[in-house]
Amino acid sequence: MNQRRKKRNKTRSWYVWHRYSGIFAALFVIVITISGIALNHTDALKLSSQHLSSSWFLDHYNVNEPKTIISFNVNGRSVTQAGDMLFTDERLVTTTNSQLLGAVPYSSFIIAAFNDSLLLIDQNGHLIETLGSLDNLPTQISRIGLSREHEAVFEASGQLFKLDNNLQVVSDPTKGQTWSHPQLLSDNQRLVVVDTYKSKIISLENLLLDLHSGRFFGQYGTLFFDFVGILLLFLAFSGLYIWLTQRKKHH
């Protein structure tokens, strides 16, 4: 009788541990499952192109203001570099490690100049083409502007060049250019640039990856999720043990 009671108490103890462990692990199983399913459909859900703008999330990820902001006015539109991001107005065009030197209109497009490249941007803020050394573009570009005929001209290694109507680089020895100069941003304009920059740092895909792995919860988050994994193993074995015990009892 005592032996049977001890066995019953042992099974009950396993059942209690199994129940409360299951309740504790349930929340994390839900997080892991939902984030895992979403990550399996990253492309369909466009997770990499959706970004976090909530100040709470940005503060959690320690997203800071860009170290440098430089902006040029092109026919009433702003071409701005904030950190490594290039924007037209508030639309992200591309990322680059080079410094923006100036921007000018080119037909219905915008030409943005960097030390080793020229970027052709359409009116919707899409990057259409990048001209570089493979396009016979001279290196060491120092500035860009407009000629008297309103053609895009630039200086590279002390020499003057222009872009013809076919985006071909040709020498241009003529003078009288109007060079592109940075515009002074108001406090409100600068705030808009900073907010736009910060809202493009953390994608929804990154957030879900961090939630799925536990990195979102800080230094010990991954270790805690390892513990949750071990807890799920315990639930599997304890559930199997309880089932086998109950099965023997009914036989």
C-alpha angles and dihedrals in degrees: 000000000000091000092051091048091051091051090049091050091048091052090047090051090052089049093052092049090046093051098048093041088053092051091049094048096043096083093051092045088055091050093046093045097047094044091046093051091048092049090052087062099040095135096045092048092042090226095162092057096049116083138194118251099168110119090219093059093042091052090047089055091044092237107180134195117274114270093226133030123183125169138186129196117229112183092321096319125107122231104192137178115203112180106312095338127097119206137183103208100318098332119105110233103176145313124257141169092213124092121252109243101182146313134229138177118264113188103301091338138075126240115209115194128215132172094269106014148039120219123209110210127183127221091267092058096255120144105238103175142352119215116205143146092305087063091054091257111162117241128234096048108186105178145353134211147138130286124225086267090054093250120147108257131176140182122232126174090348094306130109124235137169138202116240124210091277095053090255118148114234133172115261115190094174122113135217101079124163106222125214114250130189117261123230110245121218119231090258093049091048091050090053091050092049093048091047091048094049092047090060098054106078118045124204087245091059091049093052092046090053092047091048094051097036094243089121089071095060137247096340096035095099091048090050091051088050086056090050088052090053089047090055089053088052090051091051094050095040091049090050091048093050091047093050091047092051091045092054090048092057092049 
